Amino acid sequence: MQHLAEPEADPEKVRLEQVAALTDPATIRYLEQIGVREGWTCAEVGAGAGSIARWLSNRVGHFGKVHAIDIEPKYMEGVTAPNLEVRQQDITTTPLEAGTYDLVHCKILLMHLADRERVLGEFAKALKPGGYLLVEEADIRSIQRVDPPSPLLTRAATALETFFYFGGADPGYGMKLLPAFRRTGLKFLGTDCQLTAVQAGSPEMQTVALSLAKLAPMITKIGLMGRKEVEAAFDQLQQPSDTVLYTPITVAVWGQRAED
Ligand SMILES: C[S@@+](CC[C@H](N)C(=O)[O-])C[C@H]1O[C@@H](n2cnc3c(N)ncnc32)[C@H](O)[C@@H]1O
């Protein structure tokens, strides 16, 4: 069992891969619905461990191109293909090139950025005429729902949410995405959301546990929870039991730039 004092090697890569494993099936459904096809030029922004960039690179083929963009691209080591270019880029200071992409996709990115509405507008401008934008953002408030009720886990969920606010992120941005997307002026095509119920002690619960482990030092430092309390919450997530909680809700919205 993983313990706060003994983190696994590279837990951030494991965490990114587990977030992707939970959320990629829905992302791929949306990409299929949009109709991504051979020859497209795509930007995967905030690409994380690169699983969707890899999927896109397989889909667009030899004549297509994928730009996998991340401020910290080291977790994409090993994600390589002739049509895939990994770019280290801070999307808040270096925008995507205007009028360039058939598809721009991001997942769980904008909620972390202070200037998220401007960046969303730049994604819309980066589309070619007829190009598609797919944005997926989380609402982490769903993790407060625990059954059977656990004041400790609810307190940990509240601490995570408060920490996000303090750090300039918007933990409920998923719910704001739809009106923000409409303000871009793109043609709205669809929206959906997904979440998973995860049980204490299951491999899926590791994703929630790793997120808590990542933020635990900051949460205790600013006094949102004591270290012992965080460790008790961590144990409750990892010990097999009937305790179930929801993952963050991921809200997806997609749309299209008008043809010229
Ligand atoms: C929560 S992870 C999500 C990763 C991936 N989209 C997924 O859903 O599996 C957010 C990613 O965005 C990247 N990121 C954060 N701020 C960024 C910025 N300003 N420019 C580019 N990438 C950024 C992080 O390094 C991280 O890989």
The ligand as an SDF file (V2000), in Angstrom:
LIG
                    3D

 27 29  0  0  0  0  0  0  0  0999 V2000
   -4.7610   17.8160  -14.9040 C   0  0  0  0  0  0  0  0  0  0  0  0
   -3.5550   17.5960  -16.1410 S   0  0  0  0  0  0  0  0  0  0  0  0
   -4.5570   16.9030  -17.4360 C   0  0  0  0  0  0  0  0  0  0  0  0
   -3.7610   16.1300  -18.4380 C   0  0  0  0  0  0  0  0  0  0  0  0
   -4.5650   15.5290  -19.5970 C   0  0  0  0  0  0  0  0  0  0  0  0
   -5.2410   16.5660  -20.3560 N   0  0  0  0  0  0  0  0  0  0  0  0
   -5.5650   14.5010  -19.1000 C   0  0  0  0  0  0  0  0  0  0  0  0
   -6.7300   14.8570  -18.9480 O   0  0  0  0  0  0  0  0  0  0  0  0
   -5.1810   13.3590  -18.8580 O   0  0  0  0  0  0  0  0  0  0  0  0
   -3.2620   19.2380  -16.7410 C   0  0  0  0  0  0  0  0  0  0  0  0
   -2.0930   19.3330  -17.6990 C   0  0  0  0  0  0  0  0  0  0  0  0
   -2.0140   20.6770  -18.1780 O   0  0  0  0  0  0  0  0  0  0  0  0
   -0.6690   21.1070  -18.1520 C   0  0  0  0  0  0  0  0  0  0  0  0
   -0.6420   22.5730  -18.0280 N   0  0  0  0  0  0  0  0  0  0  0  0
   -0.9320   23.3060  -16.9200 C   0  0  0  0  0  0  0  0  0  0  0  0
   -0.7740   24.6200  -17.1760 N   0  0  0  0  0  0  0  0  0  0  0  0
   -0.3810   24.7250  -18.4560 C   0  0  0  0  0  0  0  0  0  0  0  0
   -0.0540   25.8310  -19.3060 C   0  0  0  0  0  0  0  0  0  0  0  0
   -0.0860   27.0800  -18.8440 N   0  0  0  0  0  0  0  0  0  0  0  0
    0.3090   25.5870  -20.5870 N   0  0  0  0  0  0  0  0  0  0  0  0
    0.3590   24.3110  -21.0620 C   0  0  0  0  0  0  0  0  0  0  0  0
    0.0700   23.2240  -20.3050 N   0  0  0  0  0  0  0  0  0  0  0  0
   -0.2940   23.4190  -19.0190 C   0  0  0  0  0  0  0  0  0  0  0  0
   -0.0640   20.3810  -16.9630 C   0  0  0  0  0  0  0  0  0  0  0  0
    1.3610   20.2880  -17.0450 O   0  0  0  0  0  0  0  0  0  0  0  0
   -0.7570   19.0180  -17.0570 C   0  0  0  0  0  0  0  0  0  0  0  0
   -0.0410   18.1150  -17.8650 O   0  0  0  0  0  0  0  0  0  0  0  0
  1  2  1  0
  2  3  1  0
  2 10  1  0
  3  4  1  0
  4  5  1  0
  5  6  1  0
  5  7  1  0
  7  8  2  0
  7  9  1  0
 10 11  1  0
 11 12  1  0
 11 26  1  0
 12 13  1  0
 13 14  1  0
 13 24  1  0
 14 15  1  0
 14 23  1  0
 15 16  2  0
 16 17  1  0
 17 18  1  0
 17 23  2  0
 18 19  1  0
 18 20  2  0
 20 21  1  0
 21 22  2  0
 22 23  1  0
 24 25  1  0
 24 26  1  0
 26 27  1  0
M  CHG  2   2   1   9  -1
M  END
$$$$
